[in-house]
Amino acid sequence: MTEFFLHSFNTLSHGLVGYIIPFLFVLTIVVFFHELGHFLVARWAGVKVLTFSLGFGPELAGFNDRHGTRWKISAIPLGGYVKFFGDESEASTPSSAETLARMTEEERAGSFHHKKVGARAAIVAAGPIANFILAIVIFTCLFTFFGKPSTTARVDKIEASSAAERAGFQVGDIVTAIDGKKIGSFSDMQRFVSVRAGETMTFTVKRGDSTLDLKGTPELREVKDPFGNTQRLGILGITRATSPGEATTEKVDPATALWLGVKETYFVIEQTLAYIGNIFTGRASADQIGGPIRIAQISGQVATLGLIPLLHLAAVLSISIGLLNLFPVPLLDGGHLMFYTAEVLRGRPLSEKSQEYGFRVGLVLVLMLMVFAFYNDFHQVPWLKGLFGRS
């Protein structure tokens, strides 16, 4: 029993040491900018901000600024929140109608829930928008200081009986576009194909002096990444053999870097939505959805490659959190925007009871998603498998 305890403790300690610092670095950046978006637009709209918290639960450290906002770091580092005057909870649920009605004119001026629907919608939308802006800034900086990697999407080897062979690919072909969208590198093609298993796509190929279109349908396969994590991806069965010195990095000016940053952010959004759509159509498995433990694992693994890959991961995670918060689920930003849309269409807010029921449903949905994500984490994170005796 003692040996089992020591083995479990060592396993857990290894996971924590290797993952916790990179995880907190990435998550803190993403959460801070999300909440900063809410905060800045709220201040601009004249809303009194009571609390700006990184994390949930008991306060570990904090201070009050000259506007009376409590800035703090809390014990559970799995998110954050901004609490406005007039909020009953950290999810920006309003106080009771009686409480709001008893406010003085001065209090109403600083109350979030007394602002016009346009101002409230802008404050709520500012969080996800800040996530997208953060991703653009990170990508722009990476392109500006480190250039644009470029490896031609050339076919050097075709796997026998693969989707590529059935599509008619030949060694030496260069893929220039997929479904009419330009492909700038082999990695672009891989990323595009990976979330479209079972979907027939048109590949524009340069073959010698000719250009032709090939129809291919990637197969869903289990593959391992360089860290040994198992993923289910769309695979064509094409290999690119990069010779020494062949992989190049193209220097770009800041304006071009900004445009590339916008395009990269849009690309990640498009790929993420495509993956979600494929889950509902049965073309992709939901087992790739991970929770905090999985994100911590990936953060620790990416951190071993250096700061640049870790910043790239932060940008991708920022986009994911921005998209997640825009889903029309009460408790999330998208749920609030859904209520505000109903308010505009009806000419008055939803009843207090309707909003309460909506938030209850949203809480259940969010908890179900969290449980599902943790379930995936326990099945796919290696050191957790070892900790609980799974093989």
C-alpha positions in Angstrom: 0.0 0.0 0.0 2.8 2.4 0.9 4.6 1.6 -2.4 1.4 2.3 -4.4 1.0 5.6 -2.5 4.5 6.7 -3.2 4.2 5.7 -6.9 1.0 7.6 -7.2 2.5 10.7 -5.5 5.5 10.7 -7.8 3.4 10.3 -10.9 1.2 13.1 -9.8 4.1 15.3 -8.8 5.7 14.8 -12.2 2.5 15.8 -14.0 2.2 18.9 -11.8 5.8 20.1 -12.1 5.8 19.5 -15.9 2.5 21.1 -16.6 1.3 23.5 -14.0 3.6 26.5 -14.8 3.1 26.5 -18.6 -0.6 25.9 -18.0 -1.0 28.9 -15.7 1.1 31.1 -18.0 -1.1 30.3 -21.0 -4.4 30.4 -19.2 -3.6 33.6 -17.3 -2.8 35.5 -20.5 -6.0 34.3 -22.2 -8.4 34.9 -19.2 -6.8 38.3 -18.4 -7.4 39.7 -21.9 -11.0 38.2 -22.0 -12.0 39.9 -18.8 -10.0 43.1 -19.8 -12.3 43.3 -22.8 -15.4 43.3 -20.6 -13.7 45.7 -18.1 -12.6 48.4 -20.6 -15.9 48.6 -22.5 -17.8 48.7 -19.2 -15.7 51.6 -18.0 -16.2 53.3 -21.3 -20.0 52.8 -20.9 -20.0 54.3 -17.4 -20.6 51.0 -15.6 -19.2 50.6 -12.1 -16.9 47.6 -11.9 -16.8 46.0 -8.5 -14.4 43.1 -9.1 -11.8 42.0 -11.6 -10.7 38.5 -10.6 -8.3 36.0 -12.1 -9.6 32.7 -10.8 -12.5 31.8 -8.6 -13.0 31.1 -4.9 -11.2 32.6 -1.9 -9.0 35.6 -2.6 -5.2 35.1 -2.4 -4.1 38.7 -3.1 -5.6 41.9 -4.3 -5.9 45.7 -4.2 -8.5 48.4 -4.8 -7.9 51.0 -7.6 -9.0 54.6 -7.4 -12.3 53.8 -9.0 -13.2 51.3 -6.3 -12.6 48.1 -8.3 -11.1 45.2 -6.4 -8.4 43.6 -8.5 -7.6 40.1 -7.2 -6.1 36.7 -7.7 -8.3 33.9 -6.4 -7.5 30.3 -5.4 -9.0 28.3 -8.3 -7.1 29.3 -11.4 -9.6 28.0 -14.0 -11.0 31.2 -15.4 -11.9 34.6 -14.1 -14.7 37.1 -14.0 -15.6 40.8 -13.9 -18.5 41.7 -11.5 -20.5 44.8 -12.2 -22.6 47.0 -10.0 -26.1 45.5 -10.0 -24.9 41.9 -10.6 -26.0 39.2 -8.2 -23.3 36.7 -9.1 -20.0 36.4 -11.0 -22.0 35.2 -14.1 -23.6 38.7 -14.3 -27.0 37.5 -13.4 -29.0 40.6 -12.3 -30.1 41.3 -8.8 -33.8 40.9 -8.0 -36.2 43.4 -9.7 -37.0 44.9 -6.3 -33.3 45.6 -5.6 -32.8 47.2 -9.0 -36.0 49.2 -8.7 -34.8 50.7 -5.3 -31.6 52.1 -6.7 -31.1 55.8 -6.7 -30.6 57.7 -9.9 -26.8 57.9 -9.2 -26.7 54.2 -8.6 -28.7 53.5 -11.8 -26.1 55.5 -13.7 -23.4 53.0 -12.7 -25.6 49.9 -12.9 -24.9 47.4 -15.7 -28.5 46.3 -15.8 -29.8 49.8 -16.2 -27.8 50.5 -19.3 -29.4 50.4 -22.8 -29.4 47.0 -24.5 -26.7 48.1 -27.0 -24.3 49.1 -24.3 -24.9 45.8 -22.4 -24.4 43.8 -25.6 -21.1 45.7 -26.4 -19.8 45.0 -22.8 -20.6 41.3 -23.1 -19.3 40.8 -26.6 -16.1 42.6 -25.7 -14.7 39.6 -23.9 -14.7 37.2 -26.9 -13.7 40.0 -29.2 -10.7 40.6 -26.9 -9.7 36.9 -27.3 -9.7 37.2 -31.1 -7.7 40.4 -30.9 -5.2 38.8 -28.6 -4.7 35.9 -31.1 -4.2 38.4 -33.9 -1.6 40.3 -31.9 0.3 37.2 -31.0 0.2 35.8 -34.6 1.2 39.2 -35.9 4.2 39.5 -33.6 5.3 35.9 -34.4 5.2 36.7 -38.2 6.9 40.1 -37.7 9.8 38.9 -35.6 10.2 35.3 -36.9 8.8 35.4 -40.4 6.4 33.2 -42.3 7.4 29.5 -42.5 7.0 28.1 -46.0 7.3 24.5 -47.2 5.7 23.8 -50.6 2.8 21.4 -50.4 4.6 18.9 -52.6 3.7 15.2 -52.7 6.9 13.1 -52.2 5.3 9.8 -51.2 1.8 8.3 -51.5 0.6 5.6 -49.2 -0.7 2.4 -50.9 -4.5 2.1 -50.9 -4.8 5.5 -49.3 -7.3 8.3 -50.0 -4.6 10.1 -52.0 -4.0 7.1 -54.2 -7.7 6.7 -54.9 -8.0 10.4 -55.7 -5.3 10.1 -58.3 -2.4 12.0 -56.7 1.1 11.4 -58.2 4.5 11.9 -56.7 5.7 15.5 -57.6 2.3 17.0 -57.5 2.1 20.4 -55.7 -1.2 21.2 -54.0 -2.0 24.9 -54.5 -5.6 25.1 -53.3 -8.3 23.1 -51.5 -11.9 23.9 -52.3 -10.8 27.1 -54.0 -8.8 28.3 -50.9 -5.1 28.9 -51.4 -2.7 26.6 -49.7 0.6 28.2 -48.7 2.4 25.3 -47.2 2.3 21.5 -46.5 1.3 22.2 -42.9 -1.6 24.3 -44.1 -2.8 21.4 -46.2 -2.4 19.0 -43.2 -4.4 21.3 -40.9 -7.2 21.8 -43.5 -7.5 18.1 -44.1 -7.3 17.0 -40.5 -10.8 18.2 -39.5 -12.5 17.1 -42.7 -12.5 13.3 -42.5 -15.2 11.8 -44.7 -15.7 15.0 -46.5 -15.0 15.1 -50.3 -12.8 18.0 -51.2 -11.4 19.4 -54.4 -7.6 19.7 -54.5 -6.1 22.0 -57.1 -2.8 20.4 -58.1 0.1 21.7 -60.2 1.5 18.7 -62.2 4.4 19.8 -64.4 3.1 22.6 -66.6 -0.5 21.6 -66.1 -3.1 22.4 -63.4 -5.9 20.0 -62.6 -8.5 19.3 -59.9 -8.6 16.0 -57.9 -11.5 14.8 -55.7 -10.3 13.3 -52.4 -12.0 12.2 -49.2 -9.7 12.0 -46.1 -10.0 9.0 -43.9 -10.5 9.2 -40.1 -7.5 7.6 -38.4 -5.9 7.4 -35.1 -2.4 9.0 -35.2 0.1 9.9 -32.5 1.6 13.4 -32.3 5.4 13.9 -31.5 4.5 13.7 -27.8 2.7 10.4 -28.1 -0.8 11.7 -27.7 -3.4 9.9 -29.7 -5.6 12.0 -32.0 -8.3 11.1 -34.5 -7.6 13.1 -37.7 -8.5 13.2 -41.4 -5.6 11.6 -43.3 -5.0 11.6 -47.1 -1.9 9.4 -47.0 0.6 11.9 -48.5 4.1 12.4 -47.2 6.4 15.4 -47.6 10.1 14.7 -47.4 11.8 18.0 -46.5 15.5 18.2 -47.5 18.0 20.1 -45.4 17.7 23.8 -46.2 14.5 23.4 -48.1 12.2 24.6 -45.3 12.4 28.4 -45.6 11.1 31.4 -43.6 9.9 34.4 -45.5 10.5 37.8 -43.9 7.4 40.0 -43.9 6.8 43.7 -43.1 4.5 44.6 -40.1 1.5 45.3 -42.4 1.8 41.9 -44.1 2.3 40.3 -40.7 -0.9 41.9 -39.4 -2.8 40.6 -42.5 -1.3 37.1 -41.9 -2.3 37.3 -38.3 -5.9 38.0 -39.2 -5.9 35.2 -41.8 -4.4 32.7 -39.3 -7.0 33.7 -36.7 -9.8 33.2 -39.2 -8.3 29.9 -40.3 -8.3 28.6 -36.7 -11.9 29.8 -36.2 -12.9 28.1 -39.4 -11.2 24.8 -38.5 -12.6 24.8 -35.0 -16.2 25.3 -36.3 -15.6 22.6 -39.0 -14.6 20.2 -36.3 -17.6 21.0 -34.1 -19.9 20.6 -37.2 -18.3 17.2 -38.0 -19.0 16.0 -34.4 -22.8 16.6 -35.0 -22.7 15.0 -38.4 -20.8 12.0 -37.1 -17.6 12.6 -39.2 -15.5 13.4 -36.1 -15.3 12.1 -32.6 -15.9 14.3 -29.6 -13.2 12.5 -27.6 -10.8 15.2 -28.7 -12.5 17.8 -26.5 -10.4 18.3 -23.5 -10.6 20.0 -20.2 -8.1 21.8 -17.9 -6.0 18.7 -17.4 -5.6 18.1 -21.1 -4.8 21.7 -21.7 -2.2 21.6 -18.9 -0.7 18.5 -20.4 -0.4 20.1 -23.9 0.9 23.3 -22.4 3.7 21.4 -20.6 4.6 19.4 -23.7 4.6 22.5 -26.0 6.7 24.4 -23.4 9.5 21.9 -23.9 9.8 23.3 -27.5 10.3 26.9 -26.3 8.4 30.1 -25.8 7.4 30.6 -29.4 5.3 27.4 -29.6 3.8 28.2 -26.2 2.7 31.7 -27.4 1.2 30.1 -30.5 -0.7 27.7 -28.2 -1.9 30.7 -26.2 -3.3 32.3 -29.4 -5.1 29.1 -30.4 -6.5 28.7 -26.9 -7.6 32.3 -26.9 -9.6 31.7 -30.1 -11.2 28.6 -28.6 -12.3 30.4 -25.4 -13.6 33.3 -27.5 -15.7 30.9 -29.6 -16.9 28.9 -26.6 -18.1 32.0 -24.9 -20.1 33.0 -28.0 -22.2 29.8 -27.9 -25.9 30.7 -27.1 -25.8 29.1 -23.7 -27.0 31.0 -20.6 -24.2 31.7 -18.2 -21.8 32.2 -21.2 -21.5 35.5 -23.0 -23.4 34.1 -26.0 -26.3 33.4 -23.7 -26.5 37.0 -22.5 -26.4 38.1 -26.1 -29.2 35.7 -26.9 -31.3 37.3 -24.1 -30.5 40.8 -25.4 -31.5 39.8 -28.9 -34.9 38.6 -27.5 -35.2 41.9 -25.7 -34.7 43.9 -28.9 -37.3 41.8 -30.7 -39.8 41.9 -27.9 -39.3 45.5 -27.0 -38.7 44.6 -23.4 -36.5 42.3 -21.4 -37.4 38.7 -20.7 -39.2 38.1 -17.4 -37.1 37.5 -14.3 -38.4 33.9 -14.1 -37.6 33.2 -17.8 -34.0 34.4 -17.2 -33.7 32.4 -14.0 -34.8 29.2 -15.8 -32.5 30.0 -18.7 -29.5 30.4 -16.3 -30.4 27.1 -14.6 -30.4 25.3 -18.0 -27.2 27.0 -18.9 -25.6 25.9 -15.6 -26.6 22.3 -16.3 -25.2 22.4 -19.9 -21.9 23.9 -18.7 -21.6 21.3 -15.9 -22.3 18.5 -18.4 -19.6 19.9 -20.8 -17.1 20.1 -17.9 -17.9 16.5 -16.8 -17.5 15.3 -20.4 -14.2 17.1 -20.8 -12.8 15.7 -17.5 -13.9 12.2 -18.6 -11.9 12.7 -21.8 -9.0 13.9 -19.8 -8.9 10.9 -17.6 -8.9 8.6 -20.6 -6.3 10.4 -22.6 -3.7 12.0 -20.3 -0.9 9.4 -19.7 0.1 10.2 -16.2 -3.6 10.1 -15.1 -3.9 6.7 -16.6 -0.8 5.6 -14.6 -2.1 7.2 -11.4 -5.4 5.2 -11.6 -3.9 2.0 -12.9 -5.2 2.3 -16.4 -3.3 0.9 -19.4 
